[in-house]
Amino acid sequence: MKLSIITFVFLFFSVMLWGQQITCSEKDKQAFEDKTIAIDGLLEDNFGKTLAAIGKTFLGVPYVAKTLEIGTKESLVINLQGLDCTTYIENVLAFSHILKEGKTDFTAFTKALETIRYKNGKLSGYASRLHYFSEWIANNESKNLVKDITAEIGGRETTKKIDFMSTHRELYPYLKDDTNFEKIKASEAYLNMQPLCILAQEEIEKNEHLIQTGDLIALTTSINGLDITHTGIATREKDGRIHLLHASTSSNQVEVTTLPLVDYIKKIKKNTGIMVVRPL
């Protein structure tokens, strides 16, 4: 897509001002402006409720996979028109933070998104992106953005070998680069020294009352080498049950599950349970 002179200048100055390349179309820049208007007035004292309310402004947005795999060099991709389950959460969290801070400018949003998406809040190449969601949780917990509450609501520690990316190198174009490949292997080695805390599938229902609207839900799996297969936002609906607000691969759009979370998860092949993370 050709960028207008105005957009080009905007992107150029973004790079010069805080040192990172941003990939953002004119339509996404307009989508950002529209979103700041849509979320105005949604701030509540309860940050979880704010998060869920902002999440619902994305209802109907198409599910699109691999939106961050653009070009030959890692950049901060802004895509509000097509979301996968992780970029959905990242964008909702970024908008929630700038709303809480009373900011509406694009630079504040991109800085918030970079902080959430990358290790220690800094984009430094492909391997700095938090690819494994268990690492996403741990790294954002170290930034005081979230708290893993899985253990507090009945979860138990387990160990699992995480190596899906390095053992499926052919699925990731950026891993053709040996430097990226070795850095991803190093990330996996770190993860393999850390236990995972999982609330087992059969334990979710009796602990459902401890999950709050706005909590982030990560679905764990028995698939070899993987920690998490899907993510979403908890929302307590009119039936009094926790449902999942997420970018769905089955309906190909952002939606709230018709079934409560407990029943929805039971239908997912190879699901073992969930991790529950509370935004701060």
N, C-alpha and C positions, 0 to 999 in steps of 0.2 A: 504494500500500500504506500502511495506517495504521501509524504507529509507536507502540509502547508508550510510556508515560510515561518508563520507564527509558531506552529507546533515545533518546527525544527529548532528555532531559537530557544523555545521553552526547554526542550530536552537538552540542548547544549549547555544552557545555564544551570540546569539541574546537575549535570556532570561536574561543571566547574565549581558549583557551590558545595557539594558534599561528596564528590569523588566517586560516584557510581553511575554506571550506564543504566538508563531506564528505558524499557521497551513499553511504549504506550501509544495506542492509536488515537486519532481524534475522537472516534466514537467512545472509547473508554474514558478519555478525559471528560467528555460530556456526561458519560454515565456517572463519573465521580461527582460532578457538579449536581446532577439530579439526585444522587444518593444523599448528599449532604442536606438537601432540602427535605427528602423523604424521612430522614431520621430526626429532624429537628423536633424537639418536644418529647422524644422517647426516653430521655434520661430519667431513671428512677433511683431512689436510694439503694435499692437492691440491684447490684451490678449484674447478677445473673438474669434478672428479669429484663434489664436493659439489653443484654446480649441476645436473648431470645427474641425480643421485640424487633431488634435490628435484623436478626436472622430471618424473620418472617417477611421483611420487606424484599427479600430475594426470592420469595416463592414464585415458581414458574420459570426461573432462569434456567437455561439448558445445562445439562451435564455434558461436559466436554473433557476428555482425558488429555493428558500430556500438554497442557497449555503453557507450561514453563519451559518446554524443550524447544527453544527458538534460537536459530542462528548457530554459530560455532563457539560462542563465548557466553558464559553465564551473565545474565543481566537481571535486573529487578523487573519482572514482567508484571504489568498491571492489566488484568483482564477481568472485567466485571460482567461480561456478556456470556461467558462460558466458564463453568466452574467444576472442578472435581471435588471430592469430599474434603481434601485437605485445604485446597485454596479457598474453598467456601468458608471454612472455619477461620483461616488466617485473615481473610478480608473482613468478616464479621467482627473479629476481635480487634482489628486495626480501627475500623469505624467506631467501635464501642469506646476505644481509648481516646480517640480525638474528640468524640462527643463529650466524654467525661472531662476532658481538659479544656473544653470550650473552644476548640479550634475547628476551622473549616477549610484551611488551605491545603493544597495538594502536597506541598513539601512535608507538612506534618504527617499526612497520611502515608506517604512513601517511606518516611523515616520509621513510622510505627510498623509498617509491613516488613521492612528490612529487619528490624529488631526481632520480630516474631519468626520470620522464615529462616534466618541464618544463625549459625553457631556463634554464640556470644554476641549476637546482634549485628554482625558485620559481614557483608557480602565480600567474599574473597575467593572467587572461583566456584566451579561446580560442586566440589566436595564440601564447601562450606554450607551448602544447603542442608537442612535437616531432613534427610530422605526417609529414615526410619522413624515412625511416629513415636516409638518409645523413647528415642533420643530427643525428638521434638519436645516431648513432655518434660524430660529431665533437664534439658537445656533451658526451656522457658520457665521451669521452676527455679533454676539458678538465677534467673533475671527477675524473680519475684512477680512474674506475670500470671502464673498459675500455681496450684498446689495439687499434687497427686493425693487424693483422699481414698484410694482403693483399699488400703489397709484398714482405714478407719471404719469402713462400712462392710467389713467381713472378708476382704480379699486376703489371699495367701501368696507367699513368695514361691517362685518356681524358677527353674533355669531352662534355657533353651538356646541352642546354637543359632545365631543370626548371621546368615551369609548369602541371602537370596541374590543380592545385586552382584556380588563377585562370582557366584556360581552360575549366573545367567547374564554374563557380560554382554552377550550378543543382543540383549533386549534394550540396552542403554547406549545410544550412540556416543555420548560423552565419554564412555568408558573405553572407547578405542584408544584414547590417550592414556599412556602408561602411568603418567603422573596422577591423573584423576583416579585411575584404577587402584593404585597403591594407597592413595589417601582414603578411598572408600573401604579398602581392606583394613586400614588402621582404625577407622570408625567402627567397623564390625568387631574387631578385636577388643576394642574398649567396651562395646555393648555386651560382649560375651563374658566380661568380667563382672557384669552387673546383674543382679536378680530381677526378674519381672514379678510384679505383684498383680495378681489377677483375681477378680471376683468371678468364680466359676459360674457357668451358665445355670446350673441347678440351684445356685445360691442367690440369684438376682432377685427373684420374686419376694423372698422374705426380707430382703434389704432395700426394696424399692422405695420405701418411705424415707430413706436416708438420702436419696438422690434429689437434687433440687433443680428447678427450672434454671437453665443457663449453664449447668455442668456440661463439660465436654465428655462424650462417650467414645471410647476407642474399642473396636471389636477385635478380640484376640483370636488366633487361629492355630490349627494343628498342621497347616501347610509347612513343609520343611523350609527352614531358612527365613521364614517371615515372622514378624512379631504381631503386626496389625494389618488387617485387610480393609477396614472401613472406619470412618469417623462421622460424628454428628453432634448435635446439641440436644440435650434433654429438655423436654417441655411438658409440663403437667397440663393436660387438656381438660375439657369439661367433664369427661368421665372420671376425673380424679386420678387417672393413671399417667405414668410417665410414658411419653411417646418420643420418637426420634425425629428431629428436624434436621434434614440432611440433603446433600446433592445425591440423588438416587440413580444408580445404574440401571434399575429396572424400569422406572418411569422416564428416565433421561431428563430429569429436571429436579429443582429444589422442591421438596415437599415435606409434609408431616406424615409419618407412617399412619396408616389406617388402624393397624394393630398396635396395642401397647408394646413397649420395648421388649418386654419378656417374651411375648408371643412372636414378635417379629424375628428376634434372634434365633428362636428355636427352628425356624425355617431355613436358616443359613447353613449350608453344608460346611463342615469342618470348623464351625465356630466353637470356641472353648469357653468363652466368657467375655468380660469387658474390663477395661480400666476406666476409672472415673476421675476426672480432673476438674477442679474448681477454679475458674478465673478469679483473679484477685483485683 
